[in-house]
Every structure is written in C-alpha cells, then in structure tokens.
Amino acid sequence: MPATYDSRDIAAYIAQQCRDQGIAYNNTKIQKLLYCAYGILLAKSGERICDEYPRVWDYGPVFPKVFKYIYKGNDIAQYSNRIRDSKLDNDQLLKVVDQTIATFGQYRATQLSAWTHKKGSPWYRAVNGDNANEAAGLYGFIPDDFIRDYFCERVLPYVERQERWRWSARRDP
C-alpha cells in the first residue's frame, strides 16, 4: 500500500473515529495519533500511511498540512470521508488506525506529546542527533528509519499486548 493518502484524509478518519467513540481531540492529539499510526504501519509493513513526513516541532512530531488546516479553525473530521468511503481498499490502513486509537486514544494530548520527547525517541534523535546522524533541528524531517526502528523495538510490542488484552477482555463474560 503506497502512501497515496493525503495526511488530512487520514487525520479526518482519526478524528471521525475519535468523535464516534467519545474521545476528545484537539490539534495536538490528532497530530500524535497520526504520528503513532504512521509509525505502526511503517514498522509493520515498511509503508508510509500518508504523503507527508512528520516534522520536528516544539511539541513533538507534526504533519504541517494537518496542523495548518486545524489551526485555521477547521474541524479536521469534516475534511473528507475518503477513508471511510473506501473501506474495502485499505483494510490494513483501517486496522492500524483503529488499533492506534484503541491503544493511544485514552491518553491526553499532553501525555502523548511528552512521550514523543523522551530520550531515544525519533523526535529526540532528530532534534539532538546521535552518533551517526546530524541533528535535523526544529522543523526538519524525522527520518523514517528512526521511526520504523523505534516503533518496531518499543511500540509494537506494547500495541500487541494491548490488542491481546482487549481481545481476551471481549471474550470473557
């Protein structure tokens, strides 16, 4: 599945799902959920979820097109129904986004933002550099290999444990 979706289409689907599930969202939370979905899909399949790369901003990874749309006072949930209307074409994408919301939707935007800043995170490495890479600095791109490696090593095991727990909780009477 190549990254053919506009980041705003993915963000719209995330916001629609949050709204349907009664999960409060704002620009920061949408950014972090989109970043998590981006990282999870990248770790699972090596594919990007959207056409835009996350950038290093003060409050963590940001997708600028999504940020600008919301910042102008628009409700991102109203941007489009492209993802909802094409469910049969992107089953893996839907599963990743739904899994992302189920796992990370419970956290506040500030918690998600703080998590993205932790030492060793892709955002942290892009800001500060590491032994092999120069720092990108604010507004630079966060390299996909930073994201993929971090999510493979540290995030996917957590997501999969949460998924198994949710599955077993549904089966118990």
C-alpha positions as CSV (number, residue, x, y, z in Angstrom):
1,M,0.0,0.0,0.0
2,P,1.9,3.1,-1.2
3,A,1.5,6.4,0.6
4,T,-1.3,7.7,-1.6
5,Y,-3.4,9.3,1.0
6,D,-3.3,12.9,1.9
7,S,-2.3,13.3,5.6
8,R,-5.5,15.3,6.1
9,D,-7.6,12.4,4.9
10,I,-6.0,10.1,7.5
11,A,-6.4,12.8,10.2
12,A,-10.0,13.2,9.2
13,Y,-10.6,9.5,9.7
14,I,-8.8,9.6,13.0
15,A,-11.0,12.5,14.2
16,Q,-14.2,10.8,13.0
17,Q,-13.3,7.6,14.9
18,C,-12.4,9.6,18.0
19,R,-15.7,11.5,17.7
20,D,-17.7,8.3,17.3
21,Q,-16.0,6.8,20.3
22,G,-16.4,9.9,22.5
23,I,-12.7,10.6,22.6
24,A,-11.9,14.2,23.0
25,Y,-9.4,15.6,20.5
26,N,-7.5,18.7,19.5
27,N,-4.8,19.6,17.0
28,T,-2.0,18.2,19.2
29,K,-3.9,14.9,19.9
30,I,-4.7,14.4,16.2
31,Q,-1.0,15.0,15.4
32,K,0.2,12.4,17.8
33,L,-2.4,9.8,16.9
34,L,-1.5,10.3,13.2
35,Y,2.2,10.0,14.1
36,C,1.5,6.8,16.0
37,A,-0.4,5.3,13.1
38,Y,2.4,6.4,10.8
39,G,4.9,4.7,13.0
40,I,2.9,1.5,13.5
41,L,2.3,1.0,9.7
42,L,5.9,1.8,8.9
43,A,7.0,-0.8,11.5
44,K,4.6,-3.5,10.4
45,S,4.9,-3.1,6.6
46,G,7.6,-0.6,5.7
47,E,4.9,1.5,4.1
48,R,4.1,5.1,4.9
49,I,0.5,5.9,5.8
50,C,0.3,9.2,4.1
51,D,2.0,11.5,1.6
52,E,3.6,13.8,4.3
53,Y,6.5,13.1,6.5
54,P,6.4,14.1,10.2
55,R,8.5,17.1,11.1
56,V,10.2,18.2,14.3
57,W,8.2,20.9,16.0
58,D,8.3,22.1,19.6
59,Y,5.5,19.9,20.8
60,G,6.7,16.8,19.0
61,P,6.1,15.3,15.6
62,V,3.8,17.4,13.4
63,F,2.3,17.0,9.9
64,P,2.2,20.6,8.7
65,K,-0.8,20.3,6.3
66,V,-2.9,18.9,9.1
67,F,-1.7,21.5,11.6
68,K,-2.5,24.4,9.2
69,Y,-5.9,23.0,8.4
70,I,-6.9,22.7,12.1
71,Y,-5.1,25.9,13.1
72,K,-7.3,27.9,10.7
73,G,-10.3,26.9,12.8
74,N,-11.5,23.9,10.7
75,D,-12.7,20.7,12.2
76,I,-10.5,18.0,10.6
77,A,-13.3,15.5,10.9
78,Q,-15.1,17.4,8.3
79,Y,-12.2,17.4,5.8
80,S,-13.2,14.3,3.9
81,N,-14.8,10.9,4.1
82,R,-12.3,9.4,1.7
83,I,-11.0,6.8,4.1
84,R,-14.5,5.8,5.4
85,D,-15.9,5.6,1.9
86,S,-13.1,3.3,0.6
87,K,-13.0,0.7,3.4
88,L,-12.6,-2.2,1.1
89,D,-9.4,-0.8,-0.5
90,N,-7.4,-0.2,2.7
91,D,-8.2,-2.8,5.2
92,Q,-4.6,-2.8,6.7
93,L,-4.7,1.0,7.0
94,L,-8.1,0.9,8.8
95,K,-6.8,-1.8,11.2
96,V,-3.7,0.2,12.0
97,V,-5.7,3.4,12.6
98,D,-8.3,1.7,14.7
99,Q,-5.6,-0.1,16.7
100,T,-3.8,3.2,17.2
101,I,-6.9,4.8,18.6
102,A,-7.7,1.8,20.8
103,T,-4.2,1.9,22.2
104,F,-3.3,5.6,22.4
105,G,-6.7,7.4,22.3
106,Q,-7.0,7.0,26.1
107,Y,-4.1,9.4,26.6
108,R,-4.3,13.2,26.8
109,A,-2.6,15.2,24.1
110,T,0.0,16.5,26.7
111,Q,0.8,12.9,27.7
112,L,1.3,11.9,24.0
113,S,3.4,14.9,23.4
114,A,5.6,14.2,26.4
115,W,6.0,10.6,25.2
116,T,7.3,11.8,21.8
117,H,10.0,13.8,23.6
118,K,11.5,11.0,25.6
119,K,15.3,10.4,25.2
120,G,15.9,8.0,22.4
121,S,12.6,8.7,20.6
122,P,12.7,9.6,16.9
123,W,11.8,13.2,17.7
124,Y,14.6,13.4,20.3
125,R,17.1,11.8,17.9
126,A,16.1,14.2,15.1
127,V,16.4,17.2,17.4
128,N,19.7,16.2,19.1
129,G,21.3,14.0,16.5
130,D,23.1,10.8,17.5
131,N,26.5,9.1,16.7
132,A,25.7,8.5,13.1
133,N,23.4,11.4,12.2
134,E,23.4,15.2,12.3
135,A,20.6,16.9,14.2
136,A,17.8,18.0,11.9
137,G,16.7,20.7,14.3
138,L,13.3,22.2,14.6
139,Y,11.1,22.0,11.5
140,G,13.3,19.3,9.9
141,F,12.1,15.9,8.9
142,I,12.1,12.9,11.3
143,P,13.8,10.1,9.3
144,D,11.6,7.1,8.6
145,D,14.3,4.8,9.7
146,F,14.3,6.4,13.1
147,I,10.5,6.0,13.3
148,R,10.5,2.4,12.0
149,D,13.2,1.2,14.3
150,Y,11.8,2.8,17.4
151,F,8.2,1.5,16.7
152,C,9.5,-2.0,15.9
153,E,11.5,-2.1,19.1
154,R,9.5,-0.2,21.6
155,V,5.9,0.5,20.4
156,L,4.7,-2.6,18.5
157,P,5.2,-4.9,21.5
158,Y,3.1,-2.6,23.6
159,V,0.4,-2.3,21.0
160,E,0.3,-6.0,20.5
161,R,0.0,-6.6,24.3
162,Q,-2.9,-4.1,24.4
163,E,-4.6,-5.8,21.5
164,R,-4.3,-9.3,23.1
165,W,-5.7,-7.8,26.4
166,R,-8.7,-6.2,24.6
167,W,-9.4,-9.4,22.7
168,S,-9.3,-11.5,25.9
169,A,-11.5,-9.0,27.7
170,R,-14.1,-9.2,25.0
171,R,-14.2,-13.0,25.2
172,D,-14.7,-13.1,29.0
173,P,-18.4,-13.0,30.1
